[in-house]
Amino acid sequence: MAADGLNVDGSLELDHGLRTDGPVVLRGLRVTGSVTLEDADLHGAPARPDSGADASAEVTYAASVGDSYALNADNAVIDGRLITDQLRADGGVRLISAHIGASLRLNGARLDRRGGAALSGGGLAVNGGVWCMEGFAATGEIRLVGARLEANLCLTGADLRNEHGPCLTLDRASIGSLDASGMTWPPAGSVSLAPWSAVACS
């Protein structure tokens, strides 16, 4: 499912319980309201070729890596909320340089991108809170390098796992407050915070 550059005057509500066998690509999306994608089951493209793959396969992979995510909304501008509660994303979620005017909700979501970024949000800007609670789980890195989260990043009770590197990277991020209470600690993977800033932590 691809809708690059889609413009919506109002809110965009995708079918509750949407199921796909391939990526949902919404790069450059412009929505004056909110986007709702709750209880969806999304699947990205195949993972990186194995070490025995030839050079052309590696080049093809590198060129298409953005499209291999289960959900790709790079550079999207959403004036309201992005609601992805209970999302199952086999391939992860990519929100590089996206702007969300209200909050980002991932409560109960399960993101899986083994060996990569389960949530890739470099340069992500969110004016409200980012909610990753109520059973939120990520296998792979939560990567928010240079993100600007004006309110809070809430990881209460979150289960973060990455066998191949950091499970949480907040380098150069600016966050109103970070709440990691009840999160499994230490998580299954390292945490990178150099340098970053938060008004309050709990």
N, C-alpha and C positions, 0 to 999 in steps of 0.2 A: 504494500500500500504506500503510494508516494503522492505527496501533495505539496511539493516545494513551492514556497512563495505564496501560499494560499492567504487571502485576505478575508476576514470575517468581521462584519459589523454586528457585534453582539457576542454571544457565547457559543462555544463549540462543544457539543456533547456527543461523544462517540458512544456507540451501543454499549450498554452495561453488560459486562461479561464478554467483550469482544475477544475473538480468537483469531490468530493469524499464524500462517506457516512461514512467514517471511517478515522482514523488518517493516516498521511503520516509520516513514521518513517525512518529517514536517519541517525541514530546514527553512529558515526565513519566514515562518508563519507569523502573521499579524492578526491579532484578535483584540477587539476593544473590550470584551468581557472576560469570562473565565473559560478554561479548557478542562473538561471532565473525561477521565479515562479510568474509571474505577473497575476493579475486579477483572481486569483484562489479562489475557494469557498470550504474550507476544514472544516470538522466536526470531532471533537474528540469523545471519548467514553463518556458514561453517567457520570454524576457528582457523587460526594461522596454519599454513601448510607445515607438515612435519619437517624435521631437519634434513630429510633426504630429498626434499622437493628441489626442483631446479630453480635457477635464478629468475626465470620469467614468472614462475608461480609466486615467488616472493614479491616481485614488482607488482603483480596483479593484486596480491593481498594488500600491499601498502596503499595502493591507489583506492581500494574499495573499503578500507577499514572503517570509515565513517558510516558506510551503508551496512556494515555487518552488525551494528548494534540493533537490539530489539526495538528500541525507540530512539530516534535521532531528531532532536529539535534544536540543532545549532542555530544561533542567531535569531531565534524566535523572540517576538515581542508580544507578551501577553499582559494586558492591562489589569486583569483581575488575578484569579488564582489558577494554579495548575494542580488539579486534584487527581492523584494516581493511587489512592488508597487501595490496598489489597492487590496491587499490580504484581504479576509474575512475569519477569523479563529475563528470558533465557538468552543472554547476549548483552545484557546491561542496558543502561540509559545514558544518553549523551546529550548534554545541554551546554555545550561550549558557547560562551559569549551570549547566552540567552538573557533576556530581561523579563522579570516577572514583577508586576506592579503590586501584587498583594503577597500571598503566601504560596509555598510549595509544600504539598502534602504527599507523603509517602508512607503513611501509617499502615502497618501490616504488609507492606510490599516485600517481595523477595526478588532480589536482583542477583543474577549469576553471570559472571564473566571471568572464569578461571584463567589466571595468568594475565589479566588485564584489568581495566577499570570498570567495576560494576556500575559506578556512577561517575561519569566524566563531566565535570563542571568547571573547567578552567575559565576564568573570567565571568562566571555566572554572577548576575546581579539580582537580588531578591529584596524588595522593599519591606516585606513582612517576614514571618518566621518560616523556617524549614523544619518540618515535623517528620521525624523518622522514629516512630514509637509503635506501641501496640503489636509487637511481634515482628518489627522490621528486621530483615536479615540480608546481609550482602556477602556474597562469596566473590572476592576480588577487591580491588582498591576503591575506596571512596576518595576521589581525587578532586579537590576544590582549590587548586592553585590559583591565587589571585582573585578568588571570589569575594564579592562584597555582599554580605548578608546583614542588612540593616537592623534586624531584630535578633532572633535567636536561631541557633542550630540545636535542635533537641534530639538527642540520641538515647533517651531514657529507655533502658531495657534492650537496646539494640544488640544484635549478634553480628559482629564483624569478623570475617575470616579471609585471610589471604596467605596462602602457603608460599607465594612467589615474591613477596615484597611487602611494602607498607599496606596496612588495611585502611589507614586514614591519613591523608596528606592535606595539610592546610597551609602550606608554605605561602607566604605573602598574602594570606587571606585576611579580611577585616570582618569581624563578626560582633554583633551587639552583645550576645552572651552565648556561652556554650554550656549545655546541660547534658552530662554523660552519666547521670545518676542511675544506678541499677544496671548499667551496661556490664557485660562480662569483662572482667579486668584481671590480668592483662588480656587484651584481645588476641586472637590467633593471627598475629602479624604485628609489625612495628607501627609506630605512630610518628609522623613527621610534621613538625610545627615550626620550622625555621625559615625566616622569622614570620610571626603572625601576631595579630592583636585581637583582644576581646575585652570588652568592658567588664564582664563578670563571668565567672566559671563556677559550676557546681557539680 
